[in-house]
Amino acid sequence: MQPETVALAAGDDIMAEADTTLTAQAPAATRLPPALANLLERVKALSLQQKLAAGAALALAIALIVGLLLWSKPADYAVLFSNLDERDGGAIVTTLQQMNVPYRFSDNGSAILVPSSQVHDLRLRLAAQGLPRGGNVGFELMDNQKLGITQFAEQINYQRAVEGELARTIQNIGAVSAARVHLAIPKKTGFLRDKEKPSASVMVTLRPGRVLDEAQIAGIVHLVSSSVPELTPDRVTVVDQSGNLLTRSPDQNKGDLDAKQLAFIQELESAYVRRVESILEPIVGAGNFKAQVAVEVDFNQTELTSESYRPNPAPDQAIRSQHIEERYGGDQAPQGVPGALTNQPPVPATAPITTPEVGQGGTGTATAAPTGKRERTATINYELDRTIQHTKKALGDVRRLTVAVVINQKTETTREGVKTIPSDEELAQLEKLVQNAVGLNPTRGDSITVSGALFAGKIEEPPVPWWKRLWNDPVMVEIVREVLRYLLLAVALVIVYFGVIRPLVRTVATKAETPAPGAPTAVPPAGAEEEEEGAIVQLGTVRPGDPFERKVAELRRIAQNNPKLLANMIKEWLGTAERR
């Protein structure tokens, strides 16, 4: 069967503005599902500008949805290294770029984040390359010594290596994040009698919220002093990143209390308070009294040596040793004035512990002395009553004790009048009980005060609103944040659907239902009822620039010559509208 060509022209609101050829055969889209085929037909009916606008809107919607999904997904990055200096950070970033590993920065660039699945692998690979170096060089500085290096340069490199190794060792302490060591080692010489001693300075950067105790500081000092010859601990200085001096000289430590001494004082005061509570609680009841104890402790170490003498005992009981020596010479002629005192033999000395010998000068009278020379020497050692006492005073002696107790004193109205409980007499008795419980010693200046006062009731705080409790709860804040994140995602999807997708679909449907101006219309020729539905009908020949009257005249001619063609076209329109 031959196709029939029909010239069809219409007005600007009905027919197309260009020559086209339509086929009456069934399109290939009919083999697709009806919904998809209908959508394709509507898309085909759009103009080029409408298709571009629809494609851009669809791409924007997809990009917005994907972006929201990626934003709602938590970041899957973990910390690779933190607290990095600029040199180590630059070396690590360069290595990551060479490995094509994505990374991020945090903490003002001092921390590097990488995908969490690669953290452990990257740490091992970077450690194989010696990263991070920590900003300190060690004995690896001596590995690449150049031939012909001077002795001075070699000594400087050795000192730098020792400083770096000490800094690395100090950084292993948990509270220290970074450390630097400076050594001042004098040059050795044999021409000076008084040699200068070496010294060292250590600067530590502590981790946030961490401090070094006295034992750790002493450990750092002895670590440095033991690593350098002739360096004593008193010539090592340790400071922190804020410039606070952490080490003290022995003279400064003498007058200060260390942490152990303060803890001992607090424990001693708590023990006295527990004594007071144990004796008052059964009497006045728990919560009806408050007790505080202040203890003044003497931590001075005192050594005392005393030597005392008592009055001598009886003379005959105080001799420890006695030695008497007598010597006699040959006969000599008497010389001198007879009877003179100087010409008489000496009288034996009479001590309080000896009795005069018979016939000797106990009474002071001279006796006849034998002729010749006579010498007598007596040595007597007396026993002394001497006491030597060496006393070493123990540390932590209580020097003074002060106790203060306040008791809840209530008032009651009785027939006799207003009565206070406990009364003044009862307070005096309680004071004696407390005094004996703590072992008060008035001779050393201890004091105690027990008084009564009306206790104020418990002040109840106003209830906190529920929304403030939720806001202060970190767990609830995190839950609300997650809910808001997904709620925002849902709102964005709704906005995209109602603001982009749905208007786009309506526009496509409207454009497909309304024929474009100048669009060709498939009109079967006269007598086409006997032909098959798949016959090709070529339409056309109204020019886009023809006047409106000519287009109307052409339509009237077609209606007069082929009324069935016009009827079939109207039926086709009606059938399409019903299917929609």
SULRA-V34385 format. One line per field, one symbol per residue. phi: phi as a letter, one per 40 degrees, with the letter a starting at -180 (. if undefined). psi: psi as a letter, one per 20 degrees, with the letter a starting at -180 (. if undefined). burial: b if it has 24 or more other ideal C-beta (glycine too) atoms within 12 Angstrom, else e. A space follows every 10 residues. Layout:
BEGIN
phi: ???
psi: ???
burial: ???
END
This chain:
BEGIN
phi: .ccbcbcbba cccbbccacb bbbccccccc ccddcccccc cccccccccc cccccccccc cccccccccc ccccccbbcc abfccccccc cccccccccf bcabbaffgc bbbbdccbcc cccccccccg bccggbbbcc cccbcccgcc cccccccccc cccccccccc cccdcbcaab bbbbbcccab bbccccccaa bbbbbccdgb bbcccccccc cccccccbcg ccccbbbbbb ccgcccbbcd cccccbcccc cccccccccc cccccccccc cccbgcgbab bbbbbbbcbc cbbbbbbbbb dccddcbbcc aabbbbbbbc cbccbgccgc ccbbcccdcb ccbbbcccgb ccbgccbccc chcbbbbbbb bccbcbbbbb bbcccgccca bbbbbbbcbc bbcbcchcbc bccccccccc ccccccccgc bcccgcaabb bbaccccccc ccccdccccc cccccccccc cccccccccc cccccccccb cccccccccc cccccccgcc bcbcccgccc ccccccbcbi accccccccc cccccccccc cbcccccccc cccccccccc
psi: pqqpppppqr rhigrrjqpr pqpiqprhii irqgghghgh hhhhiqrghh gggggggghg gghgggghgh hhpqplqrpg qrlqrhghgg hggghhhhil pqrrqrlkii qpprphijgh ghgghhhhjk qqijjpqbii hihlpqpjqr hghhhghggh gggghgghgh iiphiphqqp pppnoqppqj ipgoqqqqrq pppqoqqpjq rprhghghgg ghgghiipqj pqhikpppqa ijjpphqqqh hhihjqpahh gghggghghh ghhhgghhhh gigiqpijqp pqpppopojp oppppqpqpr qqaqhijjph qppppqpqar qqqprappiq hijqqqpppo riiqqqqpjr mhjjqqrpqq qappppppop pqpqnqpppo popqqkpohq ppppppqooq pqoahiappp pqrhhhhhgh ghghghhilp nhhjjqqqpo rqqpqqrpop qqppqhhhgh hiohghghgh ggghghghgg ghggghghhg gghgghgggg hhhoqqpjpq pooqrpjihi rqijqpopqp kpqhjqrhhh ghhhghghhg hmhhghghgh hgghhhhhh.
burial: eeeeebbbbb beebbbbeee ebebeeeeee eeeeeeebee bbbebbeeee eeebeebeee beebbeebee eeeeeeebeb bbbbeeebbe bbbebbeeee bebeeeeeee ebbbeeeeee ebeeebeeee bbbbbbbbee beeeeeeeee eeeeeebbbb bbbbbbbbbb bebebbbbbb bbbebeeeee eeeeeeebbb bbbbbbeeee ebeeebbebb bebbbebbee bebebbbbbb eeeeebbeee eeeeeeeeee eeeebeebbe ebbebbbebb eebbeeebbb bebbbebebe eeeeeeeeee eeeeeeeeee eeeeeeeeee eeeeeeeeee eeeebeebee eeeeeeeeee eeeeeeeeee eeeeeeeeee eeeeeeeeee eeeeeeebee bbbbbbbbbe eeeeeeeeee ebeeeebeeb bebbbebbeb eeeeebebbb ebeeeeeeee eeeeeeeeee eeeeeeeeee eeeeeeeebe ebbeebeeeb eeebbebbee bbeebbebbb bbbbbeebee eeeebbbbbb ebebeeeeee beebbeebee ebeebbebbe eeeeeeeeee
END
